[in-house]
């Protein structure tokens, strides 16, 4: 016990320092570049990172921008995050109040009644009282200063958490909007395919009526029509449900969503600059939040260690008390009291020691979580860079596949009309072309969603002003 008290006492007398460890930023291993970057991407690293751009510079569709602004104004998750900031601010004020004295006042009549033993003559005594009291728990060891340090860090953590909610919300709205536009394309493809197949079915029925085709061809053509037709109500269901999802993100009741540019019109560069990995630690809100949580738990060790040392309190009270109201403020009615106390824990069955170990374990957990968050951030950027590049390559091949399937369908229909092939060839070509068109729409969606994810993991989106 003396080994703990004497150094702390000297520290308090000589330097006014607080007990517990001072925070030191942990050492982290930062890669020179993100894994999997191409030579062209490395050259672009000299430019500002995509994550440093404002969200309206990345998402240039005016309708999408309006949706994002509406979400930033009305989304309930963002409102809840703002409430958490207010809670942390109030907790900081509470922690700061412990450093100051408490002053209270009491005023009013005070009466009591006494029964005399073995008599029938009770008597009453009453008095009028006005009293003020003063109490101050001195922060001699810096326990309250550590408490304030922890509360400040928690406040900063809640502010960074709110910015993380903003970045996530912007990404969710953009992804949901692109998903909606992709479903719109699928519905358009299905309706166009249905109309085309219905026209071809009329031709086959005409040929069958004149003996140039068989009923088998008619039935196979009908299958193509029914396949396209059954896809339409399912897509309409998914579109309305997607609109409901976006409405909730906007803080609105379910309703329709205005459309802007198609997926093809959405601007996105073939190669985007990722920036320097070390700057990621400053841009990502989740990393900043994790570090502030570490600062808070580090300060809590000092709060827990403060229980080892004596509590030094100053108290004082003064006022007036008199049986007669008219004599309340006379000299003889005055009273006062001044005291100081020192409370030193002696035995508590190891509760204080366990509390310190608990705080130290929490600090270690926060340290490992901080380090894990950084590693996870580097992995997410690397994954997103690879995904964006490969999704572009996949979309390019899907465009070639769709063009080839379109030509194959056109040629097979010409061959069938000329009597050079069976309808089975047309059936296969039509099915392949329909599937290729849907695959191309989904490939374009994947490319845009990869861009959204890359923007978010690079620490972009929360700079909303």
C-alpha positions as CSV (number, residue, x, y, z in Angstrom):
1,X,0.0,0.0,0.0
2,X,2.8,2.5,1.0
3,X,4.5,1.7,-2.4
4,X,1.5,3.1,-4.1
5,X,0.6,6.0,-1.9
6,X,4.0,7.6,-1.4
7,X,4.9,8.0,-5.2
8,X,1.4,9.3,-5.9
9,X,1.6,11.8,-3.0
10,X,4.9,13.1,-4.3
11,X,3.5,13.3,-7.8
12,X,0.5,15.3,-6.6
13,X,2.7,17.7,-4.5
14,X,5.4,18.2,-7.1
15,X,3.7,18.1,-10.5
16,X,-0.1,17.9,-10.0
17,X,-0.2,14.8,-12.2
18,X,-3.0,12.3,-12.3
19,X,-2.8,8.6,-11.3
20,X,-2.9,6.0,-14.0
21,X,-1.0,5.6,-17.3
22,X,-0.9,8.5,-19.7
23,X,-2.2,7.6,-23.2
24,X,0.4,6.8,-25.8
25,X,-0.7,6.2,-29.4
26,X,0.0,2.5,-30.2
27,X,2.5,1.5,-32.9
28,X,0.8,0.0,-35.9
29,X,2.3,-1.6,-39.0
30,X,1.2,0.3,-42.1
31,X,1.9,-1.2,-45.6
32,X,3.6,1.0,-48.2
33,X,0.8,0.3,-50.7
34,X,-2.4,-1.6,-50.9
35,X,-2.1,-5.2,-51.9
36,X,-3.1,-6.1,-55.5
37,X,-2.7,-2.6,-57.0
38,X,-1.8,-2.4,-60.7
39,X,1.0,-0.2,-62.0
40,X,-1.5,2.3,-63.3
41,X,-3.2,2.5,-59.9
42,X,0.2,3.0,-58.2
43,X,0.9,5.9,-60.4
44,X,-2.5,7.4,-59.5
45,X,-1.6,7.3,-55.8
46,X,0.2,10.6,-56.3
47,X,-3.2,12.1,-56.7
48,X,-5.7,12.8,-53.9
49,X,-7.5,9.7,-52.8
50,X,-11.1,9.0,-53.9
51,X,-12.0,9.0,-50.2
52,X,-11.1,12.7,-50.0
53,X,-13.8,13.7,-52.6
54,X,-17.2,15.0,-51.5
55,X,-20.0,12.5,-52.0
56,X,-21.8,14.8,-54.5
57,X,-18.6,14.8,-56.6
58,X,-18.7,11.0,-56.7
59,X,-22.4,10.6,-57.2
60,X,-23.4,13.1,-59.8
61,X,-26.9,11.9,-60.5
62,X,-29.1,14.8,-59.3
63,X,-32.0,12.6,-58.3
64,X,-29.6,10.4,-56.2
65,X,-28.1,13.6,-54.6
66,X,-31.6,14.7,-53.6
67,X,-32.3,11.3,-52.0
68,X,-29.0,11.4,-50.1
69,X,-29.7,14.9,-48.8
70,X,-33.2,13.8,-47.7
71,X,-31.6,10.8,-45.8
72,X,-29.1,13.1,-44.1
73,X,-32.0,15.3,-42.9
74,X,-34.5,12.6,-41.8
75,X,-32.9,9.2,-41.3
76,X,-33.6,7.8,-37.9
77,X,-30.3,5.9,-37.4
78,X,-28.6,9.2,-37.9
79,X,-30.9,10.9,-35.4
80,X,-30.1,8.1,-32.9
81,X,-26.4,8.7,-33.4
82,X,-26.9,12.4,-32.8
83,X,-28.7,11.5,-29.5
84,X,-25.7,9.4,-28.5
85,X,-23.5,12.5,-29.0
86,X,-25.8,14.5,-26.7
87,X,-25.7,11.7,-24.1
88,X,-21.9,11.7,-24.2
89,X,-21.8,15.5,-23.8
90,X,-24.1,15.3,-20.8
91,X,-21.9,12.6,-19.3
92,X,-18.8,14.8,-19.8
93,X,-20.6,17.6,-17.9
94,X,-21.5,15.2,-15.1
95,X,-17.8,14.0,-14.8
96,X,-16.6,17.6,-14.8
97,X,-19.0,18.6,-12.0
98,X,-17.1,16.3,-9.5
99,X,-14.2,18.7,-9.5
100,X,-16.2,21.5,-8.0
101,X,-17.7,21.9,-4.5
102,X,-21.4,21.3,-3.8
103,X,-23.4,24.0,-2.1
104,X,-26.9,23.3,-0.6
105,X,-29.4,25.3,1.4
106,X,-32.1,24.3,3.9
107,X,-34.9,26.5,5.2
108,X,-38.1,25.8,7.1
109,X,-39.7,25.0,10.5
110,X,-38.6,22.0,12.5
111,X,-40.7,20.6,15.2
112,X,-40.7,17.5,17.6
113,X,-42.9,16.2,20.3
114,X,-41.7,14.4,23.5
115,X,-43.8,12.2,25.9
116,X,-42.7,12.4,29.5
117,X,-42.3,8.9,31.1
118,X,-45.1,8.0,33.5
119,X,-46.8,11.4,33.1
120,X,-49.7,12.7,31.1
121,X,-48.0,16.0,30.3
122,X,-46.2,15.8,27.0
123,X,-44.3,18.8,25.7
124,X,-43.5,20.0,22.2
125,X,-40.4,21.8,20.9
126,X,-40.1,23.6,17.6
127,X,-37.6,25.8,15.8
128,X,-37.1,27.8,12.7
129,X,-34.0,26.8,10.6
130,X,-32.0,28.4,7.8
131,X,-28.8,26.6,6.9
132,X,-26.3,26.5,4.1
133,X,-23.7,23.7,3.6
134,X,-20.5,23.4,1.6
135,X,-18.8,20.1,0.6
136,X,-15.8,19.6,-1.6
137,X,-14.1,16.3,-2.5
138,X,-10.6,17.3,-3.4
139,X,-9.2,15.7,-6.6
140,X,-5.8,15.4,-4.9
141,X,-4.8,12.2,-6.9
142,X,-6.3,13.2,-10.2
143,X,-9.1,10.5,-10.2
144,X,-11.7,13.0,-11.4
145,X,-9.3,14.3,-14.1
146,X,-9.0,10.8,-15.4
147,X,-12.8,10.5,-15.3
148,X,-13.1,13.7,-17.4
149,X,-10.4,12.4,-19.8
150,X,-12.4,9.2,-20.3
151,X,-15.7,11.2,-20.8
152,X,-14.0,13.5,-23.4
153,X,-12.7,10.4,-25.3
154,X,-16.2,8.8,-25.2
155,X,-17.6,12.1,-26.6
156,X,-15.2,12.1,-29.4
157,X,-15.9,8.4,-30.0
158,X,-19.6,9.1,-30.3
159,X,-18.9,12.0,-32.7
160,X,-16.8,9.7,-34.9
161,X,-19.5,7.0,-34.6
162,X,-22.0,9.5,-36.0
163,X,-19.8,10.3,-38.9
164,X,-19.5,6.5,-39.6
165,X,-23.3,6.3,-39.6
166,X,-23.3,9.2,-42.2
167,X,-20.8,7.4,-44.4
168,X,-22.7,4.1,-44.2
169,X,-26.0,5.9,-44.8
170,X,-24.7,7.6,-48.0
171,X,-23.3,4.2,-49.3
172,X,-26.6,2.4,-48.4
173,X,-28.7,5.0,-50.3
174,X,-26.4,4.9,-53.3
175,X,-26.3,1.1,-53.4
176,X,-30.1,0.8,-53.0
177,X,-30.7,3.4,-55.7
178,X,-28.4,1.6,-58.2
179,X,-30.2,-1.7,-57.3
180,X,-33.5,0.0,-58.1
181,X,-32.2,1.3,-61.4
182,X,-30.9,-2.2,-62.2
183,X,-34.4,-3.7,-61.5
184,X,-35.9,-1.1,-63.8
185,X,-33.6,-2.3,-66.6
186,X,-34.5,-5.9,-65.9
187,X,-38.2,-5.0,-66.1
188,X,-37.6,-3.1,-69.3
189,X,-35.7,-6.0,-70.8
190,X,-38.5,-8.4,-69.8
191,X,-41.2,-6.3,-71.3
192,X,-39.3,-5.8,-74.5
193,X,-38.5,-9.5,-74.7
194,X,-42.1,-10.4,-74.1
195,X,-43.3,-8.1,-76.9
196,X,-40.7,-9.6,-79.3
197,X,-41.6,-13.2,-78.4
198,X,-45.3,-12.4,-78.8
199,X,-44.7,-11.1,-82.3
200,X,-42.7,-14.2,-83.2
201,X,-45.4,-16.4,-81.7
202,X,-47.9,-14.8,-84.1
203,X,-45.6,-15.6,-87.0
204,X,-45.2,-19.2,-86.0
205,X,-49.0,-19.7,-85.6
206,X,-49.4,-18.2,-89.0
207,X,-46.8,-20.7,-90.4
208,X,-48.5,-23.5,-88.6
209,X,-51.9,-22.6,-90.0
210,X,-50.4,-22.8,-93.5
211,X,-48.5,-26.1,-92.8
212,X,-45.1,-24.5,-92.8
213,X,-44.5,-25.2,-89.1
214,X,-45.6,-27.7,-86.5
215,X,-47.6,-27.4,-83.3
216,X,-44.5,-28.3,-81.4
217,X,-42.9,-25.1,-82.6
218,X,-46.0,-23.2,-81.5
219,X,-45.9,-24.7,-78.0
220,X,-42.2,-24.0,-77.7
221,X,-42.8,-20.4,-78.7
222,X,-45.6,-20.1,-76.1
223,X,-43.1,-21.3,-73.5
224,X,-40.8,-18.4,-74.3
225,X,-43.7,-16.0,-74.0
226,X,-44.8,-17.4,-70.7
227,X,-41.3,-17.3,-69.3
228,X,-40.9,-13.6,-70.1
229,X,-44.4,-12.9,-68.8
230,X,-43.9,-14.6,-65.4
231,X,-40.8,-12.6,-64.9
232,X,-42.6,-9.2,-65.0
233,X,-44.8,-9.4,-61.9
234,X,-41.9,-10.7,-59.9
235,X,-39.7,-7.8,-60.9
236,X,-42.6,-5.4,-60.2
237,X,-42.8,-6.8,-56.7
238,X,-39.0,-6.4,-56.2
239,X,-39.1,-2.9,-57.5
240,X,-41.8,-1.8,-55.1
241,X,-40.0,-3.5,-52.2
242,X,-36.8,-1.7,-53.1
243,X,-38.6,1.6,-53.2
244,X,-39.9,0.8,-49.7
245,X,-36.4,0.1,-48.5
246,X,-35.1,3.4,-49.9
247,X,-38.1,5.3,-48.3
248,X,-37.2,3.9,-44.9
249,X,-33.5,5.0,-45.4
250,X,-34.9,8.5,-46.2
251,X,-37.0,8.5,-42.9
252,X,-40.2,8.4,-44.9
253,X,-43.2,6.0,-45.0
254,X,-43.0,3.5,-48.0
255,X,-43.7,5.3,-51.3
256,X,-42.4,5.7,-54.8
257,X,-38.9,6.9,-55.6
258,X,-37.9,9.4,-58.3
259,X,-35.5,8.1,-60.9
260,X,-32.6,9.9,-62.6
261,X,-29.8,8.6,-64.8
262,X,-29.7,5.0,-65.9
263,X,-26.9,2.7,-64.9
264,X,-25.1,3.3,-68.1
265,X,-25.1,7.1,-67.6
266,X,-23.7,7.0,-64.1
267,X,-20.1,8.4,-64.3
268,X,-17.2,6.3,-62.9
269,X,-13.6,6.4,-63.8
270,X,-11.9,3.2,-65.1
271,X,-9.2,3.6,-62.5
272,X,-9.5,5.5,-59.2
273,X,-6.8,6.8,-56.9
274,X,-6.6,5.0,-53.5
275,X,-4.1,7.3,-51.9
276,X,-1.5,6.5,-49.3
277,X,-2.3,3.8,-46.7
278,X,-1.1,5.9,-43.8
279,X,-3.7,8.6,-44.6
280,X,-6.5,6.0,-44.2
281,X,-6.0,6.1,-40.4
282,X,-7.1,9.8,-40.4
283,X,-10.0,9.5,-42.8
284,X,-11.8,6.4,-41.6
285,X,-14.3,7.3,-38.8
286,X,-14.4,3.7,-37.5
287,X,-10.6,3.8,-36.9
288,X,-10.8,7.2,-35.1
289,X,-13.7,5.9,-33.0
290,X,-11.8,2.8,-32.0
291,X,-8.8,4.9,-30.9
292,X,-11.0,7.2,-28.8
293,X,-12.5,4.2,-27.1
294,X,-8.9,3.1,-26.3
295,X,-8.2,6.5,-24.8
296,X,-11.3,6.2,-22.7
297,X,-10.4,2.8,-21.3
298,X,-6.8,3.8,-20.7
299,X,-8.1,6.7,-18.5
300,X,-10.4,4.3,-16.7
301,X,-7.4,2.5,-15.3
302,X,-6.5,5.7,-13.4
303,X,-10.1,6.0,-12.2
304,X,-9.9,2.5,-10.8
305,X,-6.5,3.0,-9.2
306,X,-7.8,6.1,-7.5
307,X,-9.7,3.8,-5.1
308,X,-6.4,2.8,-3.5
309,X,-5.8,6.3,-2.1
310,X,-7.6,8.3,0.5
311,X,-10.6,10.5,-0.2
312,X,-10.0,14.0,1.2
313,X,-13.1,16.1,1.8
314,X,-13.8,19.5,3.1
315,X,-17.2,20.3,4.6
316,X,-18.7,23.4,6.2
317,X,-22.1,24.5,7.2
318,X,-23.6,27.6,8.8
319,X,-26.9,29.3,9.4
320,X,-29.5,30.3,12.0
321,X,-31.8,28.4,14.2
322,X,-34.3,29.8,16.8
323,X,-37.5,28.8,18.5
324,X,-38.9,32.3,17.7
325,X,-39.1,33.5,14.2
326,X,-38.5,37.1,15.3
327,X,-35.2,36.1,16.9
328,X,-34.0,33.9,14.0
329,X,-31.3,36.3,12.7
330,X,-30.0,37.5,16.0
331,X,-26.5,36.8,17.1
332,X,-27.2,33.9,19.6
333,X,-29.2,32.1,16.9
334,X,-26.2,31.7,14.6
335,X,-24.4,28.4,14.1
336,X,-21.5,27.0,12.1
337,X,-19.5,23.9,11.6
338,X,-16.3,23.2,9.6
339,X,-14.7,19.8,9.2
340,X,-12.2,17.9,7.0
341,X,-12.2,14.2,6.6
342,X,-9.8,11.6,5.1
343,X,-11.2,8.2,4.2
344,X,-8.7,5.4,3.5
345,X,-9.8,1.9,2.4
346,X,-8.2,-0.8,4.5
347,X,-9.9,-4.0,3.7
348,X,-12.4,-4.8,0.9
349,X,-11.6,-8.4,0.0
350,X,-9.6,-7.5,-3.1
351,X,-12.4,-5.5,-4.7
352,X,-10.1,-2.5,-5.6
353,X,-7.4,-4.7,-7.1
354,X,-10.0,-6.6,-9.1
355,X,-11.4,-3.3,-10.4
356,X,-7.9,-2.2,-11.6
357,X,-7.4,-5.6,-13.3
358,X,-10.8,-5.3,-14.9
359,X,-10.0,-1.8,-16.3
360,X,-6.6,-3.0,-17.5
361,X,-8.2,-5.9,-19.3
362,X,-10.7,-3.6,-20.9
363,X,-7.9,-1.4,-22.1
364,X,-6.1,-4.3,-23.7
365,X,-9.3,-5.4,-25.4
366,X,-9.8,-1.9,-26.8
367,X,-6.1,-1.9,-27.9
368,X,-6.5,-5.2,-29.8
369,X,-9.8,-4.0,-31.3
370,X,-8.1,-0.8,-32.5
371,X,-5.3,-2.8,-34.1
372,X,-7.8,-5.2,-35.7
373,X,-9.9,-2.3,-37.1
374,X,-6.8,-0.9,-38.8
375,X,-5.9,-4.3,-40.4
376,X,-9.5,-4.8,-41.4
377,X,-9.5,-1.4,-43.1
378,X,-6.5,-2.3,-45.2
379,X,-8.1,-5.6,-46.2
380,X,-11.3,-3.9,-47.2
381,X,-9.5,-1.4,-49.4
382,X,-7.5,-4.1,-51.1
383,X,-10.7,-6.2,-51.6
384,X,-12.6,-3.3,-53.0
385,X,-9.8,-2.3,-55.4
386,X,-9.7,-5.8,-56.7
387,X,-13.5,-6.1,-56.9
388,X,-13.8,-2.8,-58.8
389,X,-11.2,-3.8,-61.4
390,X,-12.5,-7.3,-61.9
391,X,-16.1,-6.2,-62.1
392,X,-15.1,-3.8,-64.9
393,X,-13.4,-6.7,-66.7
394,X,-16.5,-8.9,-66.2
395,X,-18.8,-6.2,-67.4
396,X,-16.7,-5.8,-70.6
397,X,-16.9,-9.5,-71.3
398,X,-20.6,-9.5,-70.6
399,X,-21.1,-6.7,-73.1
400,X,-19.3,-8.9,-75.8
401,X,-21.4,-11.9,-74.8
402,X,-24.6,-9.9,-75.1
403,X,-23.7,-8.6,-78.5
404,X,-22.8,-12.1,-79.7
405,X,-26.1,-13.5,-78.3
406,X,-28.0,-10.8,-80.1
407,X,-26.4,-11.6,-83.4
408,X,-26.9,-15.3,-82.9
409,X,-30.6,-14.7,-82.2
410,X,-31.0,-12.5,-85.3
411,X,-29.3,-15.1,-87.5
412,X,-31.3,-18.0,-86.1
413,X,-34.6,-16.2,-86.7
414,X,-33.5,-15.5,-90.3
415,X,-32.5,-19.2,-90.8
416,X,-35.8,-20.4,-89.3
417,X,-37.9,-18.1,-91.5
418,X,-35.9,-19.3,-94.5
419,X,-36.5,-22.9,-93.6
420,X,-32.8,-23.6,-93.0
421,X,-33.0,-24.5,-89.3
422,X,-35.5,-25.8,-86.7
423,X,-37.2,-23.7,-84.1
424,X,-35.1,-25.4,-81.5
425,X,-32.2,-23.2,-82.6
426,X,-34.3,-20.1,-82.3
427,X,-35.5,-21.2,-78.8
428,X,-31.9,-21.7,-77.6
429,X,-30.7,-18.4,-79.1
430,X,-33.6,-16.4,-77.6
431,X,-33.1,-17.9,-74.2
432,X,-29.3,-17.2,-74.3
433,X,-29.9,-13.6,-75.4
434,X,-32.5,-12.9,-72.7
435,X,-30.1,-14.3,-70.0
436,X,-27.2,-12.3,-71.4
437,X,-29.1,-9.0,-71.2
438,X,-30.1,-9.7,-67.6
439,X,-26.4,-10.6,-66.8
440,X,-25.2,-7.4,-68.4
441,X,-27.5,-5.3,-66.2
442,X,-26.3,-7.1,-63.1
443,X,-22.7,-6.7,-64.2
444,X,-23.2,-2.9,-64.5
445,X,-24.8,-2.9,-61.0
446,X,-21.9,-4.9,-59.5
447,X,-19.4,-2.4,-61.0
448,X,-21.2,0.6,-59.5
449,X,-21.7,-1.0,-56.2
450,X,-18.0,-1.9,-56.1
451,X,-17.3,1.8,-56.6
452,X,-19.6,2.8,-53.8
453,X,-17.9,0.2,-51.5
454,X,-14.4,1.5,-52.5
455,X,-15.4,5.0,-51.8
456,X,-16.7,4.1,-48.3
457,X,-13.7,1.9,-47.3
458,X,-11.3,4.7,-48.4
459,X,-12.9,6.9,-45.7
460,X,-15.2,8.9,-48.0
461,X,-18.8,10.1,-47.5
462,X,-18.8,11.7,-44.1
463,X,-17.5,15.0,-45.3
464,X,-21.1,16.1,-46.0
465,X,-20.7,19.9,-45.7
